[in-house]
Amino acid sequence: MVLLRLAWKNLWRNRRRTVITLIAISFSLMLAQTHENLTYGFFTRMVDSGVRAGSGHMAIQHREYLGRRDEKLAFKTEGLLDQLTSFPEVSEVLPRIYLSALVQSSRESRGVLLLGIEGVAESRVNPYLRDLPVSSMLRPNEDGDAMVGERLADELGLTVGSKFVVTVQNRNGDLVNELFRIRGIVHTGIRKLDRSLVMVNLQRAAAMADMPGAVHELAVILRQASDQDVAFATISKFLGPHEDLQLATWEETMPNMANAMRLNNGIESFEILLLLIILTIGVINTLLMSVMERMREFGIILAMGGTPGWLCRLIFCEALILGVVGSIVGTLLGILATFYFIRFGLDLRPLLPETMEYGGVVYDPIVYAAWSVGAMVRLALYLMVLSLIASIYPAIKAARSSPVDAMRHY
């Protein structure tokens, strides 16, 4: 305790230098923590949007479907839907059929992805459909309804109410032609998807593919993303008797988004490492200047019976105080900044397009923060540890000083 009081007094002997160092530590920690929370909020929203538009937090598929994408690898859903929706972690289970198809209008033709869905369930979950009016949605008992991507409709000269022909090859190898009428036009913001997406009712797609009652995928949407590990274990156990099926996480079904997140996390870790290294150099400079200014005092202490170990502990205490005070103030500032960005967000519209695709998902250019408490605590602890590491050289410098030479120092 005596060492801490003495270290505190020593730091404030040069108030300006100590204040500048604490400001640098606190401001840097605030930036790092706020950046972590903004990034966490951005990716939380991106994953939520991606899994709802894509294959869910988890997807049940034929064991070989993920690797081969063979349209013949479908499976019957009998009994599965009711059982899956009964699990407390599960919010929705969306059956889907994916078919390669050819769309023809009076103007021209295009190769497309024909997606068979249950329109009512999808409209509750899928962010691409959530804002569409009811008049644009697929009607459950109308097999001729279809929804198409915005760019596809424009290129084919189609509008709401227009008719077009879809051709698919069923699992027997026969070509099947069906006439559809556009019920609604979908804007996803993803150029490739807007040029190739056609949605029809699940039963109609199954009939065209000659696989009634079968689907390619059951997309499982959870109530909370944090339940994924528990839900994965529960559903995997439930699927045990179904040897032809597998349960895949969203990282496996949507590798583009997962890889984009990994790349960003790597870059972010490198940036924070550079920031912490710069801070460490600043702390070393502060402590070393403080040691050089007190060399005469250290010589007197050594001459009066003080030990080099005692001087080392004194310098360590000074570094610890800088780290603790800087971490507390920086964390308080980080909390205030995070509160602001949770409420108002970081508006990137002046720098970015109105909507932008990242990792195969469209996100809002207004980025909102979310609490990543673990990352904030880790950064504060890293800063305190680095402050102690930064004190090693100044402490050795003080401990190695000769009493006679130190007393001559001015």
WOUR-V300809 format. One record per residue. N is the residue number from 1. RES is the residue in one letter. SS is DSSP state (helix for helix, strand for strand, loop for the rest). PHI is phi in degrees with one decimal (999 if undefined). PSI is psi in whole degrees, 0 to 359 (NA if undefined). Layout:
n: [N,N]
res: [RES,RES]
ss: [SS,SS]
phi: [PHI,PHI]
psi: [PSI,PSI]
This chain:
n: [1,2,3,4,5,6,7,8,9,10,11,12,13,14,15,16,17,18,19,20,21,22,23,24,25,26,27,28,29,30,31,32,33,34,35,36,37,38,39,40,41,42,43,44,45,46,47,48,49,50,51,52,53,54,55,56,57,58,59,60,61,62,63,64,65,66,67,68,69,70,71,72,73,74,75,76,77,78,79,80,81,82,83,84,85,86,87,88,89,90,91,92,93,94,95,96,97,98,99,100,101,102,103,104,105,106,107,108,109,110,111,112,113,114,115,116,117,118,119,120,121,122,123,124,125,126,127,128,129,130,131,132,133,134,135,136,137,138,139,140,141,142,143,144,145,146,147,148,149,150,151,152,153,154,155,156,157,158,159,160,161,162,163,164,165,166,167,168,169,170,171,172,173,174,175,176,177,178,179,180,181,182,183,184,185,186,187,188,189,190,191,192,193,194,195,196,197,198,199,200,201,202,203,204,205,206,207,208,209,210,211,212,213,214,215,216,217,218,219,220,221,222,223,224,225,226,227,228,229,230,231,232,233,234,235,236,237,238,239,240,241,242,243,244,245,246,247,248,249,250,251,252,253,254,255,256,257,258,259,260,261,262,263,264,265,266,267,268,269,270,271,272,273,274,275,276,277,278,279,280,281,282,283,284,285,286,287,288,289,290,291,292,293,294,295,296,297,298,299,300,301,302,303,304,305,306,307,308,309,310,311,312,313,314,315,316,317,318,319,320,321,322,323,324,325,326,327,328,329,330,331,332,333,334,335,336,337,338,339,340,341,342,343,344,345,346,347,348,349,350,351,352,353,354,355,356,357,358,359,360,361,362,363,364,365,366,367,368,369,370,371,372,373,374,375,376,377,378,379,380,381,382,383,384,385,386,387,388,389,390,391,392,393,394,395,396,397,398,399,400,401,402,403,404,405,406,407,408,409,410]
res: [M,V,L,L,R,L,A,W,K,N,L,W,R,N,R,R,R,T,V,I,T,L,I,A,I,S,F,S,L,M,L,A,Q,T,H,E,N,L,T,Y,G,F,F,T,R,M,V,D,S,G,V,R,A,G,S,G,H,M,A,I,Q,H,R,E,Y,L,G,R,R,D,E,K,L,A,F,K,T,E,G,L,L,D,Q,L,T,S,F,P,E,V,S,E,V,L,P,R,I,Y,L,S,A,L,V,Q,S,S,R,E,S,R,G,V,L,L,L,G,I,E,G,V,A,E,S,R,V,N,P,Y,L,R,D,L,P,V,S,S,M,L,R,P,N,E,D,G,D,A,M,V,G,E,R,L,A,D,E,L,G,L,T,V,G,S,K,F,V,V,T,V,Q,N,R,N,G,D,L,V,N,E,L,F,R,I,R,G,I,V,H,T,G,I,R,K,L,D,R,S,L,V,M,V,N,L,Q,R,A,A,A,M,A,D,M,P,G,A,V,H,E,L,A,V,I,L,R,Q,A,S,D,Q,D,V,A,F,A,T,I,S,K,F,L,G,P,H,E,D,L,Q,L,A,T,W,E,E,T,M,P,N,M,A,N,A,M,R,L,N,N,G,I,E,S,F,E,I,L,L,L,L,I,I,L,T,I,G,V,I,N,T,L,L,M,S,V,M,E,R,M,R,E,F,G,I,I,L,A,M,G,G,T,P,G,W,L,C,R,L,I,F,C,E,A,L,I,L,G,V,V,G,S,I,V,G,T,L,L,G,I,L,A,T,F,Y,F,I,R,F,G,L,D,L,R,P,L,L,P,E,T,M,E,Y,G,G,V,V,Y,D,P,I,V,Y,A,A,W,S,V,G,A,M,V,R,L,A,L,Y,L,M,V,L,S,L,I,A,S,I,Y,P,A,I,K,A,A,R,S,S,P,V,D,A,M,R,H,Y]
ss: [loop,helix,helix,helix,helix,helix,helix,helix,helix,helix,helix,helix,helix,helix,helix,helix,helix,helix,helix,helix,helix,helix,helix,helix,helix,helix,helix,helix,helix,helix,helix,helix,helix,helix,helix,helix,helix,helix,helix,helix,helix,helix,helix,helix,helix,helix,helix,helix,helix,helix,helix,helix,helix,loop,loop,loop,loop,strand,strand,strand,strand,strand,loop,loop,helix,helix,helix,helix,loop,loop,loop,loop,loop,loop,strand,strand,loop,loop,loop,helix,helix,helix,helix,helix,helix,loop,loop,loop,loop,strand,strand,strand,strand,strand,strand,strand,strand,strand,strand,strand,strand,strand,strand,strand,loop,loop,loop,loop,strand,strand,strand,strand,strand,strand,strand,strand,strand,loop,helix,helix,helix,helix,helix,helix,helix,loop,loop,loop,loop,loop,loop,loop,loop,helix,helix,helix,loop,loop,loop,loop,loop,loop,loop,loop,strand,strand,strand,strand,strand,helix,helix,helix,helix,helix,helix,helix,loop,loop,loop,loop,loop,loop,strand,strand,strand,strand,strand,strand,strand,loop,loop,loop,loop,loop,strand,strand,strand,strand,strand,strand,strand,strand,strand,strand,strand,strand,loop,loop,loop,loop,helix,helix,helix,helix,loop,loop,strand,strand,strand,strand,strand,helix,helix,helix,helix,helix,helix,helix,loop,loop,loop,loop,loop,strand,strand,loop,strand,strand,strand,strand,strand,strand,loop,loop,helix,helix,helix,helix,helix,helix,helix,helix,helix,helix,helix,helix,helix,helix,loop,loop,loop,loop,loop,loop,strand,strand,strand,strand,strand,helix,helix,helix,helix,loop,helix,helix,helix,helix,helix,helix,helix,helix,helix,helix,helix,helix,helix,helix,helix,helix,helix,helix,helix,helix,helix,helix,helix,helix,helix,helix,helix,helix,helix,helix,helix,helix,helix,helix,helix,helix,helix,helix,helix,loop,helix,helix,helix,helix,helix,helix,helix,helix,helix,loop,loop,loop,loop,helix,helix,helix,helix,helix,helix,helix,helix,helix,helix,helix,helix,helix,helix,helix,helix,helix,helix,helix,helix,helix,helix,helix,helix,helix,helix,helix,helix,helix,helix,helix,helix,helix,helix,helix,helix,loop,loop,strand,strand,loop,loop,loop,loop,loop,loop,loop,strand,strand,strand,strand,loop,loop,strand,strand,strand,strand,loop,strand,strand,loop,loop,loop,loop,loop,helix,helix,helix,helix,helix,helix,helix,helix,helix,helix,helix,helix,helix,helix,helix,helix,helix,helix,helix,helix,helix,helix,helix,helix,helix,helix,helix,loop,loop,loop,helix,helix,helix,helix,helix,loop,loop,loop]
phi: [999,-63.2,-62.1,-65.5,-64.2,-66.7,-63.5,-60.1,-65.0,-62.2,-62.3,-91.0,-70.9,-120.6,-60.3,-60.5,-65.6,-65.1,-63.1,-62.8,-64.7,-65.2,-62.4,-62.5,-64.3,-64.6,-66.2,-65.9,-64.6,-59.9,-62.0,-64.8,-67.9,-64.6,-62.1,-61.4,-69.9,-65.5,-63.8,-63.3,-65.0,-61.3,-73.3,-61.7,-68.0,-65.4,-65.0,-60.6,-66.5,-65.0,-70.4,-74.8,-85.5,-100.8,-96.2,81.2,-61.8,-145.2,-136.1,-98.6,-139.2,-61.5,-55.7,-104.4,-68.0,-61.0,-84.6,-105.3,53.8,-82.6,-66.1,-79.4,-85.9,-105.8,-146.0,-77.7,-97.9,-52.2,81.8,-71.5,-59.6,-64.0,-65.8,-66.1,-69.3,-80.1,-71.4,-64.0,-79.3,-91.6,-93.9,-142.5,-126.7,-108.9,-77.0,-141.7,-125.0,-116.6,-132.3,-80.2,-145.5,-119.3,-106.4,-125.9,-122.2,-68.2,-90.9,-165.3,-129.5,-146.7,-80.5,-137.9,-101.1,-93.1,-111.1,-91.2,-137.6,-97.1,-57.3,-64.6,-65.1,-62.1,-66.0,-77.6,-117.4,-68.4,-65.5,-72.6,-107.4,-60.7,-94.0,-75.0,-67.5,-59.1,-66.5,-98.7,-85.9,-67.4,-88.6,-55.1,-104.7,-113.0,-66.7,-88.2,-75.3,-150.1,-123.1,-128.7,-65.9,-60.7,-68.6,-62.6,-61.4,-66.4,-69.6,-91.7,69.8,-106.2,-133.3,-58.9,98.6,-71.7,-103.1,-153.8,-111.5,-115.2,-117.4,-130.9,-103.8,-77.2,-69.0,-92.8,91.6,-87.0,-84.0,-121.5,-109.7,-136.2,-98.0,-127.7,-120.4,-70.8,-93.9,-155.6,-116.2,-104.2,-112.0,-97.0,88.8,-98.7,-54.9,-63.2,-71.8,-64.2,-93.7,-139.1,-96.3,-133.0,-109.9,-135.8,-64.6,-56.5,-65.0,-67.5,-64.1,-64.1,-66.9,-63.6,-84.3,59.1,-140.9,-59.2,79.5,-112.7,-139.1,-92.0,-157.9,-114.6,-85.1,-97.9,-103.4,-92.0,-68.9,-137.7,-61.7,-68.0,-84.9,-60.9,-63.8,-65.0,-63.9,-61.5,-65.4,-65.6,-71.4,-60.2,-65.1,-64.1,-84.0,-48.9,-68.9,-90.5,-67.3,-85.9,-110.0,-137.0,-108.5,-116.5,-80.2,-64.7,-63.7,-83.4,-81.6,-126.6,-64.4,-60.9,-67.7,-64.5,-68.2,-62.5,-67.2,-63.3,-62.4,-63.5,-63.1,-64.9,-64.1,-62.9,-62.0,-65.2,-61.7,-67.1,-60.5,-60.6,-62.1,-67.5,-64.4,-61.9,-62.9,-60.8,-61.8,-63.4,-66.7,-57.0,-61.1,-62.1,-68.5,-66.5,-62.4,-64.2,-65.6,-63.1,-71.7,-112.9,-60.0,-63.2,-62.9,-64.4,-62.6,-63.7,-61.7,-66.5,-67.8,-88.8,109.7,-66.8,-108.7,-57.9,-61.8,-64.2,-63.7,-60.5,-63.9,-64.5,-66.2,-60.7,-65.4,-63.3,-64.4,-62.5,-63.3,-58.6,-67.2,-67.9,-63.1,-62.2,-67.9,-64.6,-64.7,-62.8,-66.5,-61.1,-65.5,-63.3,-64.8,-62.7,-64.2,-66.0,-55.6,-63.2,-74.9,-68.2,-81.9,-106.0,76.2,-105.1,-84.1,-102.1,-61.4,-65.1,-105.0,-127.5,-62.8,-59.9,-131.3,-145.2,-93.4,-142.9,64.2,82.5,-130.4,-87.0,-126.7,-75.7,-69.4,-93.1,-93.7,-105.3,-80.0,-144.3,-73.4,-117.1,-61.2,-59.3,-66.3,-63.2,-65.4,-59.2,-63.1,-63.5,-67.1,-56.2,-64.5,-66.3,-64.3,-65.8,-63.8,-67.5,-63.1,-65.5,-85.7,-63.0,-63.6,-58.2,-66.7,-63.5,-59.1,-70.1,-69.1,-85.5,-68.4,-83.8,-54.1,-67.1,-66.9,-64.8,-69.6,-86.8,-77.2,-122.4]
psi: [322,319,320,317,319,319,319,315,321,320,325,8,332,84,317,313,319,317,316,319,317,322,316,316,311,315,320,318,320,315,316,316,318,320,318,316,323,316,318,318,319,312,329,314,321,317,317,315,318,315,330,326,336,231,18,175,328,156,136,123,168,146,331,359,320,323,329,333,37,125,345,346,67,170,155,142,5,119,341,316,311,320,316,317,347,345,137,334,343,130,310,152,118,112,139,149,133,121,140,135,168,127,133,133,183,343,307,190,159,146,133,172,117,118,117,124,166,106,318,312,317,322,336,338,312,121,338,337,347,324,1,144,158,327,345,356,158,134,135,323,15,96,340,359,147,153,138,157,150,312,324,315,319,317,329,359,36,148,175,129,345,151,149,165,136,131,127,161,119,179,349,359,0,145,133,127,134,146,132,158,135,122,323,160,129,132,112,335,350,113,312,320,320,338,356,5,128,124,134,171,144,315,324,317,320,321,320,323,359,47,63,135,1,157,166,338,143,108,120,119,125,159,322,136,332,346,5,316,316,314,321,316,318,313,324,319,320,325,1,312,341,83,339,357,155,154,121,142,167,333,330,322,336,68,331,315,319,319,323,321,318,318,314,319,322,315,317,317,321,318,316,324,315,318,316,325,317,318,319,319,320,318,318,315,316,312,322,318,321,320,315,326,339,21,321,318,319,323,317,318,317,322,331,7,1,154,154,324,321,319,320,316,325,316,320,320,321,317,320,318,315,316,316,311,316,321,318,310,316,320,320,317,321,322,315,316,321,319,317,313,338,321,314,338,169,111,110,11,326,340,339,165,167,321,150,142,136,120,28,11,140,133,159,132,353,109,125,141,162,154,122,78,319,317,321,316,316,315,318,318,318,317,318,318,318,328,319,319,321,339,354,309,311,323,317,320,316,319,330,357,140,134,318,312,321,322,341,352,135,NA]
